Amino acid sequence: MRTALFLALFGCQSAPDRPVRDERDSEIRRYVRRLESKNASVCLDAVDYLPYFGADAVPALVEELHCPNANGRALAAATLARIPDGRAVEPLIALLDDKGTLELNVLSDDGGSLHGAYDNPLPNFVRDQALFALRSITGQRFSSRADWTKWWGGSGTAFEPRPRAAERRRLPDRAKFLRGLRVCIDPGHGGDTHKRGYKRGPTYASEAEINLRVARFLRDDLVAAGATVTMTRDSDRDVPLETRAKAAEGHDFFLSIHHNWSPRLDALSTTTWYHLTPDHQPAAMDLARHVEKEVLRALDLDGSDGGGLMSDGLMYESGFGVLRQLPPDVPGCLCEMTYYSNLATERKLRDIEFNRREAWGLFLGIVEYASYGIPRAELVSNEGRMLKFRVYDGLEDRGAWAKPFKVFEELISVKLDGRAAPHEYDAKTGTITVKHDLAPGAHDAAVTLVNLHKNHSLPKRIRFEAK
């Protein structure tokens, strides 16, 4: 089993106005440089994550095959084995006579010292990894450099790289309820890799970097399920809170991903924060409730200390800035996944598969939330001084034999221009009737519904003209 380790190599902060493509290339090169580290956790972490960038990472990895560092050459080859791309074949063939060795250090279990990994150094490791990569990419089984060179000089240049087997885990059937949902994901922090010690764990793992990795995995799962996803950042850059919040406009909900710090170095929990009070945005509470439950389950933290659902008013009187500045019709929550200040947890956070588990917990929480149905009301009649709304419980199109309009009648709330309005509800037709004496002109209505699964309607405003 891999042991997590000591100091990571850091890149520089990207200028805020640099094109996104340049930021992505800069991030790729930062990970490629980590392949040269003797720190096993740092370099193997990069081997695991670089394939995420796919073909975009190939030029930097091919360049790394020519570096003087044997670790860099060997692990660049190992990474290219996971990215089928013909551009790597010729430079990999050139490494088949390379006798470079791999040397790695690991951190002791108590985090107090570094020592050599078992069976180190590994002789001829560069050559072995180049051969493995060539076979993985091409499907050919040659052994000698001469045979590979002959093949490449003949029919080899016309080969088609072998597609990798899909790594995505099977989506649960309930994930179909995510189709059409619009989700804004906010990977917390960013643009701070140049700040020594800023939001880093005992062995210098960067919270901002971990947040981004988890967010990317979550995005991929959501998109695969049919949701539309916007990321507030997709590189290591600082995004102002107001810009993050503004990015949520037009989305169904907003999820900010963070990891926590505590002076108590054994802290072990996950916390999902909602804004101010449960009444502020009940739909945000629904999302937070499901996310918290599924993250705890995915990370096996059911018996952990503290955490749970909490109000951001406990931290700041006006709550977290990013939640406070969200558009009023977009519910949101902020999830502090685990504690990077805990050495044992930080070791896990360096592991790409653990990051995937975190993202999977978030994904299942969103799936659970959507599968419970999201009720809504639609204005179907605006005649004289009477409005009629049709109730949808979010479950009516799922083939259930029970009658539709499964909402709690006593929990229906109607507001016109922000003020409570008397209403009548017909459970047989699923219709809400509201009489008003509003002045002619533009107005808005807000109808809050709660379905039988205790999910609230989204806080959407319904615009109408009083006549």
N, C-alpha and C positions, 0 to 999 in steps of 0.2 A: 504493500500500500504506500502511496506517495505521502511524504510528510511535508507539511508546509514550512516555508522558510523565511529567511532574513531579508535584507534590504533589496527592494526592487530597483530597476533602472528607470529613470524618469525622462520624459520628453519635455519639450518646452510648450508653453501656452501658445495656442494659435491666436493670431490677431483676430479680433471680432469681425472684421470686414473681409476676411479671406473667404474665397469661394468654398462651398461645402465640400467640393471634390478635393481641394487642397487639404482641408481639415481631415478628411477621410484618409488620404494618402499619408499625412503626417502621423495619424494614429497607427496605421499599418506599420510604418517604419519604426515607430516606437516599440511595437510588439516584436518586430523582427530583430531589433537590437537586443531584446531580452533573450533571444536564442543563444547568445554568446555567454550568458551568465553561467557560472558554476553552481549557482544556487538552484537546486533541483526544482523547487516550487516555482520560481520565477520563470525558468526556461520551459518547463513542461506546461505551465499555465499558458504560455504563448503558443506552444504547439497545439494545444487544445482549442484555443480561441481563434487563431488566424484563419482556419478554414471557414469561419463564419463570413469572412469578406469575399470568399470565392475567388473568381478570376482577377479581381482587383488587387489581390495580394501577390499574384504570381510574379510581376516584375521585380518587386522588392525581394522576394524569396530567391529568385534566380540570381539576382545580384549578390545575395548573401552566400550563395554556393561558391563564390570566388573570394570570400573573406579569408584572412590569415588565421582566424580562430576556428579550431577544429570542432568545438561545440556548435558554433554557428553553422558551419557547413553541414554537419551531421543532422542537426535538428531542422535546418531548412529543408533538407532532403526528406526527412520524416514528415514534415508538414506538407510538402508537395505531393506526397503519396495520397493525401486526403483531398487534393484539389486536382481532378483530372484535366490536364491542360498540356497540349502538345508543345508549348513553348519551353517546357522544362526538360524535354527529353534529351536534347543535345548536350546541355550543360551537365545533366546527370550522368550521361555516358562518360564525360570527361573525368568524373570522380571515381570511376571504377578501379583505378590504380591508387587511390588515396588511402594511405594507411593511418590516417589520423585517428586518435583515440578520444573517447568521451570521458570527461572527468566531472563528477558532480559532488556537491556537498549537501548534507541534510542537517536540519536543526534537531537537537535533542528534544525529547518529549517535554521536558520542563521549559523549553525555550531559552535555555541558558548558554548553549554552546553549539558550534558547528563542527561536524565531523564528516569524513568521507563516506559516501554511500557504499553499500556492500558491493563486492566484485568490481571495484574500480581500480584503475581505469579500464575501460573496455577497449581492447585493441581492434583496429580495423573497423571501427564503428562507422566512420564516414562512408567507406566503401559499401558496407553492409546495408546502410540506410539508402544509399543511392540505388543499389540493386533492388531493394524492396520497393522503392518508389517507382522505378522503371517498370517493374512487373505489375504493380498496381495500376499504373496509368495506361500501359499498352496492352496488357494481357499476354505478352510474350514471356517465355521462360528461359531466355538465354542466360549464360553465366559470365562468360568472358567479355572483356571490353571489345576484343576483335569481332566477336559474333554480333554484338550490339551495333558496332560501327558499320559492319557489312549490311546488316538489316536496315539501319537508318539510311545508309547511302543508296539503298535499292528501293524496296517497296515501303519502307517504314514511314517516309514522309507523308504518305497518303492515308495513314491510319486514323481511325476515329478514337479519341480517348474513351476509356470505359467509364460509363456513368457510375457514380457511387450509389450504393444502396441508400434508400431514404432513411434518414436518421430520426425523422419526426415521429413521435409516439402517436399511437392511435387516438384520435379525438373521441371523446364520449358522445353517444348519440344525442345527448341533451345540448351539445354545442351548436346544434342546428338553430337554436333559438337566438344565437348571436347574429344571425344574418340580418344585415341592414342596420345594425347598431353602429353608432358613431362614437368612438372612444378616443379621448385625448390622454396620452401617457406622458408623464413628466418625470424624467430621470433627474433626481435632485442634484444640485450643485453643478460642478463642471468648471473648466478653465482654471483649475488650481493645481495642476500637476507640477508647476514650477515652485509652489510654495512648500518648502520643506516642513514636514510635520503636520500640515493642515489637513484635518479630518482623515487621519491615518491610524491604522491599528498598531499593535506592538511590534510587528515586523514590517510596518510601513505599507500595508495594503491600502489603496486609496478608495475611500467611500464613493467618490464621484464616478470612478471607473467601474466599480462593482454595480452601482445603480444603473449605469448605462448598459452593462451586459445583461442584467436581469430584464431591463426594459425592452431590449432588442428581442430577447427570447419570448417575452410576453407578446410583443407585437407580432412576431411570426406566427404564434399559435392563434391569436385573434384573427389575423388576416386569413389563415388557413380555414378558420371556421366561418368566414364570410363577413366579418366586421370590417368597418372602415376605421383606420387608425391614423392619428396624427401624433408625432413626437415633438415635444417642445425643444429637444436638442437631439442630434444624432452624431455628435462628436464631442471632443473635450473642449467646450467653450462655455463661457459664463453667459447665462441668459437672465436678464433682469426679471424679478418676480412679476412685474406688471405685464411683461411680454409673455411669460409663461401662462399667466391667467387669461390673457387676451386670446391666446392660441386655442382656448377651449370654446370660443364662440361657435355656435352651430353644432356642437356635439351633444350627445345624450348624457355623458358624464365624464368626469375627470379623475384620474388616479395618479397621485404623486408617489414615487418610489424612493425610499431612503433606507439607510441603515443607521443604527443608533450607537451612541457613546455613553459610557457611565464611568464615574470614578471607582465604582465597585467592579473590579476586574472579572468577577465571576458572574456578572449579570447575564441572564438567559431568559429572554422572552421576546415576543413580538407585540407591537402596539399599533392599532389602527385609530387614527385621529379623525374626528368629525369637527365641524366648525361650531364653536360656542355652545349651543344647546340642541337637544334632540328635536325641538320644535322648529329650529331655524330652517332646516331642509330635511324633512323626514325621509325623502328618497335617498339622500346621502347616507342616512343611518342604515337603510336597507342594504345598500351596497357594502358599507363598512362591516356590517354584521356578517354577511356571507363571506367576504374576503378574509376577515379575521379568522373565522372558523376553518376555512379551507387551508390557509397558510399554516396555522397551528398543526393541522393534520398532516400536511405535506412535509413539514420539517420535524415532525414528531416532538412537538413542544407542548403537548397537552398538559404536561405536569410542570411546566416552567413557572418561574416566580413572576408576579406582577403582570404588567402588560394588559392586554384586552382592549376593549373599546374605551376611548378616552376623549374628553373635550380638549381642543387646543386652547381653550380659555384657562386651563390649568397651567399652561406654559407662559402665555401672554394674555393680558387682559382683553386685547382685541383679537386674539387668535393668531394663527399663522398667516403671514402676509399673502401667500399664494392662494390659500383657501378664502381669505377675506376679500380678495380682489377678483374672484371668479365672477363671470356674468351671473345675474340673479336667476337665470333659468337653466343653469348647469350645475347639478349636484356634484360634489367632489369629496374625496377623502385622501388622507395621507397615511401611507403604511410604512412604519419603521420595522423592517423585516427581522433583523437580528442585531446583535451587538458586535461591531467590528473591534471594539475595545477588549473583548474577551479573546484571549490567545487561541483557545481551542476552537472557537467559532470563526476567528479570522483565518485559521488554517482551512476550514471548510469553504470560506468565502473565496479563497484563491482557486478553488476547484471549480472548473466550468460546469461539471455535472451538478454540483450543489447549487450553482446559480440557476441552472435549468430547473431544478426542483423548486426553488423559490418562485420562479416565473410560473411554473406549473400550478403551484398553490394559488397564486393570484388569478391565473386563468380559470381554475376550477371554481374559485369564489365568484368570478364574474359570470361563469356558466350557470352556477347555482342561482345567482340573482336573476339572470334572464329567464331561467327555466321556471321560476315562480310566477312569471308573467308581470308585465308592466302595464297597469291600467291607464286609461286615458279617457278624455271626454272630447267630443267634437260638436261644434255648433251646427245644428241642422236646420234651425229656423230662427229668424229675426223679423218678427212681424209686430208692428205697432210698438207697444211697450212690454213685449213678452219675448223672452229668449227660451229656446229649447235646445238641450244638449243630449246627445246620444252617449250612453255609457258603454265602454268596452273594458272588460275585466283583464284583458291580456291573456286570457285562456280560451276564448271562445272559438278559436280556429284550430283547436288541438284534438277535435273528434271526441271529446268527453260526452257521455250520455246525459250528464246532469244538465239542468237548464242553464242558459247563459246569464249574464249580468251578475256574476258572483262577487258582489261587493258588499261591504258593511254599510247598511243604509244609514245608521246613526253616526257614522264617521264621515259622511259626505259633507264637504265644505265648499261654499261658493262665495267668491269675493268679486265685487265690481269696483274697479279702480282702487283696489286695496282695502275695501270695506266689506265686512260680512253682509251677505244678502240673503233674505229668506228664500226658501225654495221648496218645491214639492217633488217627490221622487215616485215614479211609477215602476215598481219592480217587475211588472209583467212585460212592459215594453222597454225597460231600461232607459227611461227618459227623465231628465231633470228639467223642470219648468221654473223659470225665474221671472217675476214681474218687477218692473223698475219704473222710475220716474226721472231717468237721466236726461240731461239737456241734449239737444241734437248735436251730433258731432262724433268724433272718434273716442272710443273707450276701450278698456280691456277687461277681460274676465279671467279668473283663475279658479279652476275646479279641482279640488283635491279628492282623490278616491283611494280606498284601501281594499284590495281584493282578499279572497279568503286565505291566501298565503301570507298575508300581512305586508305585501309590497304596496308602496304608495305610488301614485302617479308622479311623473316628472313635473317640475315646477314651470310648465310652459304657459305663457300668456296667450290668450285668444283675443285677437283684435276684432272689433266690430264697430259699426256705425249706428248710433241711436237716431231714430227718425222722428 
